[in-house]
Amino acid sequence: MAVPVSQAWTVATYVLKQKLTGRKRYPLVLMLEPLFRCNLACAGCGKIQYPAHILKQDLSPEECFRAVEECGVPMVSIPGGEPLLHPQMPEIVAGLVARKKYVYMCTNALLLKEKLHLFKPSKYLSFSVHVDGQREHHDFSVCREGGYDIAMEGVRAAVAAGFRVTTNTTLFDGADPNSVRAHFDELMAAGVESMMVSPGYTYDKAPDQNHFLGKAKSRRMFRAILSNRKKSWQFNTHPLFSEFLMGKQNFECTPWGMPTFSIFGWQKPCYLLQDGYADTFKELMETTEWENYGAKSGNPRCANCMVHSGHEASAVDYAFSSLKGFLITAKKFVLPSTYEDADAMKLLNEWKPEHSGPLVQIQASSNATDDQLQTVSGD
Amino acid sequence: MATEQQEHLKIEQLRHHSADELEHIEGREKENLEGWIPALATDAEIREALEKAFDYRGDITITRKDGSKVEGYLFDRRSGASLNDSFVRVIPSAAREKVNIAYTDIAALAFTGRDTAAGKTFEAWVKKYWEKKAAGEKNIQIEPEKLD
């Protein structure tokens, strides 16, 4: 796990403190959504479909700081929408850095290069750039030709300016493990500090309802991708979460581990599901019926979820819940494994890409009617 | 909480297979609610209609029993044991405040705003892409809708 020692220390002491005080449910990362509007309309995204008067709203810096202080987390992730569209984003980031919070500002990087001068490099700030695969896969995923090139230009500019830059890759049904591995090579060559990869979630408002990964395929795909990994690859996910994706660990969801705050308030129960809102963090923790969520609950909306926001906190909690968990985790940090696996290599070599070529791949599966055609967004 | 009807493809799939065995998971069938004016004759109808309004990604219009109207985005609902202790929370289209309206104060509900999640099927985008490509266009994309 490639994060600065100071960050690892801050998180470890924070979690230990929670454990020592007997706090059963504690947040690890605040998912701060200061706006919903975006400059992309990705097929797999269920976050940005709102009326214009909602999309125009922003959380103020004060509202953001209050939320962070209310829940007391050591790390803040700022997704959206596209945070760089928020006119006060530099002020929000500077305020969080001043509070010594480790900030991951998630961005599609379309505006990163031109807005870079508004931010200051800091060990507390990382631009977490969403790049969903190699050029053609990313452009396909974000429904924009040329999106990859602009994003990577932003990555390189940020790296050159001395910023911490990490990446986040979300995979859907049809992803090609060989291409994802080549994508990792490209990202590391571009100078990113570390990478994160996660399966997409079945957002019920996403335009594409046909490319959601089931768990069996997710595990097989991640085993092919993450086994036999190159030593040059640096990941910023917990090693046990990586093993969870590969089917080597089984974690239940920890929905309170990464709570979400937006213009609506504190989202129940998690970043992915919207079952209502609480006005305070305390109310969120006390009134959410947590037993109704996670795969074990039988909730169909949680059935195939393997997303980091629900499960990485489980890996962290496991590491601090027993001596065995701590020793296993410590070993994985000190002696990181390349996960050599001959069967996984065979799987990788025999993987048949479902699609190939820049956006050409989807022609065969297209069966849109003229009625559907007339209602495509933005056309 | 999503209704069984909304989640029925997934529920059907999970009836026959364990989630751990699935290669692909079903999405959700979209309901066409735009323009719908539900009957609110019974408690069950009121609850179901407001549940669908909570799920709806467009503005709704609520007419209170005193005749006043609130048009806006229904972002939350608190469903209590009875209608007396249940209420919806709306952000009006012309203000940023959050307005609470008790279920018992609601005389009528209408799905008046455009469903912002409807009609943007991936298949439709692919077909449009190919049409644009054939016409020689470059840098083809789905653009977010204009907000003004």
Interface residues (C-beta under 8 A of the other chain):
Chain A: R37 C38 N39 L40 A41 A43 G46 I48 Q49 Y50 P51 A52 H53 I54 L55 K56 Q57 C143 R144 E145 G146 G147 D173 T202 D204 K205 A206 P207 D208 Q209 N210 H211 F212 L213 G214 K215 A216 K217 I263 F264 G265 D275 G276 Y277 A295 P300 R301 A303 N304 L359 I362 Q363 S365 S366 N367 A368 Q372 L373 T375 V376 S377 G378 D379
Chain B: M1 A2 Q6 E7 K10 I11 L14 A19 D20 E21 L22 E23 H24 I25 E26 G27 R28 K30 F54 R57 G58 D59 G72 Y73 F75 D76 R77 R78 R89 I91 S93 A94 R96 G113 R114 T116 A117 A118 G119 K120 T121 F122 E123 A124 W125 V126 K127 K128 Y129 W130 K133 K138 N139 I140 Q141 I142 E143 P144 E145 L147 D148
